[in-house]
Amino acid sequence: MTLTDLRTKIFADGADLDGMLAMYRLPHIKGFTTNPTLMQRAGVTDYAAFARRVLQAIPDRPISFEVFADDEAGMERQAREIATWGGHVFVKIPVTNTAGTPTYDLVRRLSHDGVRINVTAIMTLAQVRRVVDALAGGAPANVSVFAGRVADTGRDPVPHMQAALAIVQEAPTVELIWASPREVLNVIQAHAIGCHIITVTNDILGKLALLGKDLDAFSLETVRMFHDDARKAGFAL
């Protein structure tokens, strides 16, 4: 398996502009996603100014920016503003607000008004069903299921994502995102089930060069690493 064999599109997930530009230079990176947590960690303080810099540098691949209001009216206002930033912009709407109130009605309204939506923080298949029902017949959209967080709970994400994909495929304008992957294996798993997109942070993207690596060579490199590190530390017995 090589990168050119992948049928799942890889989207870079991050908010460090230099890192995003480095990923933009790679032809196998088909799009980008961000979120407020990644922005905060990257030191972003002016949301709109950061977005303008990103969109000027990355004018031709899908990119998602998330609303950060917690009330429906605020989310809608921010979503409609973000949607004006470019034809390749998707607006991330969380599946609920912080009180657990679903955003399905807002998602339906925005999508059917032509706003490209990326519904985020989805975990359950019931949420997938309600979101797909809201998006069906609307603008092109993404459904982000946090497979990595599902796996963090001890659940196997593969059958979970297979079931999510079966629901998403009922709506031709909607694509499923395998979100929050934890390792390169998740990229292969997403490919195997036919998931449309996987969002990958730069630390995992850096490991994609290991895809299909010869395990004997990898073993030898590991032995040499242990030996070199022991020598550098000056260990003696």
VOMARGU-214343 format. One record per residue (C-alpha): residue in three letters; z, x, y. Coordinates in Angstrom, 2 decimals. Layout:
ala,Z,X,Y;
...
This chain:
met,0.00,0.00,0.00;
thr,-0.98,1.30,3.44;
leu,-0.76,-0.20,6.92;
thr,-4.43,-1.16,6.80;
asp,-3.73,-3.24,3.69;
leu,-1.17,-5.45,5.44;
arg,-2.20,-9.04,6.10;
thr,1.05,-9.70,7.99;
lys,0.79,-8.87,11.69;
ile,3.39,-6.42,12.98;
phe,4.94,-7.23,16.35;
ala,7.12,-4.59,18.02;
asp,10.54,-5.97,18.95;
gly,12.19,-4.22,21.89;
ala,12.77,-3.99,25.63;
asp,12.46,-0.28,26.34;
leu,9.27,0.04,28.38;
asp,8.46,3.57,27.22;
gly,8.97,2.54,23.61;
met,6.82,-0.54,24.08;
leu,4.02,1.53,25.59;
ala,4.21,3.97,22.69;
met,3.82,1.05,20.28;
tyr,0.97,-0.39,22.37;
arg,-1.04,2.75,21.65;
leu,-0.87,2.01,17.91;
pro,-3.65,-0.28,16.65;
his,-1.48,-1.77,13.90;
ile,0.93,-3.23,16.47;
lys,-0.56,-6.66,17.14;
gly,2.00,-8.08,19.57;
phe,5.46,-7.78,21.13;
thr,8.71,-9.71,21.35;
thr,11.77,-9.27,23.53;
asn,15.08,-11.04,24.00;
pro,17.98,-10.92,26.49;
thr,20.16,-8.84,24.14;
leu,17.49,-6.14,23.77;
met,16.93,-6.19,27.54;
gln,20.63,-5.81,28.26;
arg,20.90,-2.88,25.84;
ala,17.88,-1.25,27.50;
gly,19.52,-1.51,30.91;
val,17.19,-4.16,32.33;
thr,18.77,-5.81,35.39;
asp,15.80,-7.57,37.01;
tyr,14.24,-9.85,34.41;
ala,11.11,-10.86,36.31;
ala,10.40,-7.34,37.59;
phe,10.69,-5.94,34.07;
ala,8.36,-8.61,32.74;
arg,5.78,-7.86,35.43;
arg,5.81,-4.16,34.54;
val,5.41,-4.95,30.85;
leu,2.58,-7.41,31.40;
gln,0.74,-5.03,33.69;
ala,0.92,-2.34,31.01;
ile,0.27,-4.70,28.05;
pro,-2.29,-7.25,29.24;
asp,-4.01,-8.20,26.00;
arg,-1.58,-8.73,23.11;
pro,0.81,-11.63,22.50;
ile,4.25,-11.06,23.98;
ser,7.33,-13.29,23.99;
phe,9.90,-13.57,26.78;
glu,13.00,-15.70,26.25;
val,14.66,-18.22,28.52;
phe,18.33,-17.56,29.16;
ala,19.51,-20.84,30.69;
asp,21.81,-22.91,28.48;
asp,21.00,-26.42,29.73;
glu,17.79,-28.27,28.97;
ala,16.69,-28.59,32.59;
gly,17.29,-24.90,33.21;
met,15.47,-23.91,30.04;
glu,12.51,-26.06,30.98;
arg,12.30,-24.66,34.50;
gln,12.45,-21.07,33.24;
ala,9.98,-21.78,30.43;
arg,7.39,-23.23,32.77;
glu,7.76,-20.27,35.13;
ile,7.48,-17.70,32.32;
ala,4.40,-19.50,31.00;
thr,2.59,-18.78,34.29;
trp,2.91,-15.02,33.79;
gly,-0.13,-14.76,31.51;
gly,-2.29,-16.44,28.91;
his,-0.94,-14.11,26.23;
val,2.70,-14.96,27.01;
phe,4.81,-16.98,24.59;
val,8.07,-18.50,25.81;
lys,11.02,-18.06,23.47;
ile,13.22,-21.15,23.26;
pro,16.38,-20.96,21.13;
val,16.57,-23.66,18.47;
thr,19.84,-24.90,20.00;
asn,21.90,-24.20,23.10;
thr,25.30,-22.52,22.86;
ala,26.97,-25.88,22.15;
gly,24.71,-26.38,19.12;
thr,22.60,-29.10,20.74;
pro,19.04,-28.88,19.34;
thr,16.12,-28.20,21.67;
tyr,13.51,-30.07,19.63;
asp,12.64,-32.56,22.39;
leu,12.20,-29.76,24.92;
val,10.06,-27.80,22.48;
arg,7.85,-30.83,21.86;
arg,7.45,-31.55,25.56;
leu,6.57,-27.99,26.51;
ser,4.25,-27.42,23.56;
his,2.31,-30.60,24.17;
asp,2.02,-29.63,27.84;
gly,0.19,-26.48,26.75;
val,3.05,-23.96,26.87;
arg,2.90,-21.40,24.07;
ile,6.33,-21.53,22.45;
asn,8.20,-19.14,20.17;
val,11.21,-21.04,18.80;
thr,13.87,-18.46,18.01;
ala,17.22,-17.99,16.22;
ile,16.19,-20.32,13.38;
met,18.11,-19.97,10.12;
thr,17.84,-23.17,8.08;
leu,14.90,-24.94,6.51;
ala,16.05,-28.16,8.14;
gln,15.61,-26.45,11.50;
val,12.15,-25.23,10.48;
arg,11.13,-28.79,9.57;
arg,12.31,-30.25,12.89;
val,10.71,-27.45,14.91;
val,7.35,-27.72,13.12;
asp,7.36,-31.48,13.63;
ala,7.92,-30.85,17.36;
leu,5.16,-28.24,17.60;
ala,2.52,-30.01,15.50;
gly,-0.51,-30.89,17.58;
gly,0.64,-28.78,20.50;
ala,-0.29,-25.36,21.85;
pro,-0.35,-22.25,19.63;
ala,3.24,-21.48,18.68;
asn,5.55,-19.28,16.65;
val,8.55,-20.18,14.49;
ser,10.98,-17.26,14.25;
val,13.20,-17.43,11.16;
phe,15.85,-14.71,11.19;
ala,15.35,-13.56,7.62;
gly,17.44,-10.42,8.17;
arg,20.44,-12.43,9.25;
val,19.92,-14.78,6.32;
ala,20.04,-11.70,4.06;
asp,23.21,-10.51,5.83;
thr,24.95,-13.58,4.38;
gly,24.09,-12.54,0.82;
arg,21.15,-14.93,0.47;
asp,17.77,-13.75,-0.82;
pro,15.41,-14.12,2.16;
val,12.20,-14.16,0.12;
pro,12.39,-17.68,-1.39;
his,13.86,-18.88,1.90;
met,10.86,-17.57,3.82;
gln,8.43,-18.88,1.20;
ala,9.86,-22.35,1.70;
ala,9.68,-21.94,5.48;
leu,6.05,-20.85,5.23;
ala,5.15,-23.93,3.19;
ile,6.49,-26.09,6.02;
val,4.83,-24.08,8.78;
gln,1.43,-24.22,7.06;
glu,1.37,-27.97,7.64;
ala,0.72,-27.25,11.34;
pro,-2.47,-25.15,11.80;
thr,-1.53,-23.96,15.31;
val,1.88,-22.61,14.23;
glu,2.63,-19.17,12.77;
leu,5.78,-18.07,10.96;
ile,7.63,-14.97,12.13;
trp,9.85,-13.00,9.73;
ala,12.47,-11.97,12.30;
ser,15.31,-9.43,12.23;
pro,14.06,-7.29,9.30;
arg,16.45,-4.65,8.02;
glu,14.12,-2.21,6.22;
val,10.48,-1.34,5.53;
leu,10.71,-3.31,2.26;
asn,10.88,-6.48,4.37;
val,7.40,-5.72,5.74;
ile,6.07,-5.62,2.17;
gln,7.95,-8.80,1.29;
ala,6.49,-10.58,4.31;
his,3.01,-9.41,3.28;
ala,3.54,-10.54,-0.32;
ile,4.35,-14.14,0.63;
gly,1.63,-14.34,3.30;
cys,3.98,-14.58,6.29;
his,1.90,-14.50,9.47;
ile,4.00,-12.10,11.57;
ile,6.98,-9.78,11.23;
thr,8.88,-8.50,14.27;
val,10.04,-4.91,13.84;
thr,12.32,-2.77,15.99;
asn,11.34,0.82,16.82;
asp,13.80,2.35,14.36;
ile,12.11,0.58,11.45;
leu,8.65,1.09,12.93;
gly,9.38,4.81,12.79;
lys,9.85,4.51,9.03;
leu,6.47,2.88,8.40;
ala,5.04,6.35,7.85;
leu,7.03,6.31,4.59;
leu,5.03,3.37,3.27;
gly,3.79,4.31,-0.20;
lys,5.21,7.85,0.05;
asp,5.30,9.86,-3.19;
leu,8.86,9.60,-4.51;
asp,8.88,13.10,-6.08;
ala,8.00,14.58,-2.70;
phe,10.61,12.37,-1.03;
ser,13.23,13.53,-3.52;
leu,12.44,17.18,-2.84;
glu,12.60,16.64,0.93;
thr,16.02,15.04,0.49;
val,17.34,17.97,-1.57;
arg,16.06,20.39,1.06;
met,17.72,18.35,3.83;
phe,21.11,18.51,2.08;
his,20.72,22.25,1.51;
asp,19.63,22.97,5.09;
asp,22.44,20.90,6.59;
ala,25.05,22.65,4.45;
arg,23.67,26.01,5.60;
lys,23.66,24.98,9.27;
ala,27.27,23.82,8.96;
gly,28.27,27.21,7.53;
phe,29.97,25.67,4.51;
ala,31.56,28.14,2.06;
leu,33.68,27.83,-1.09;
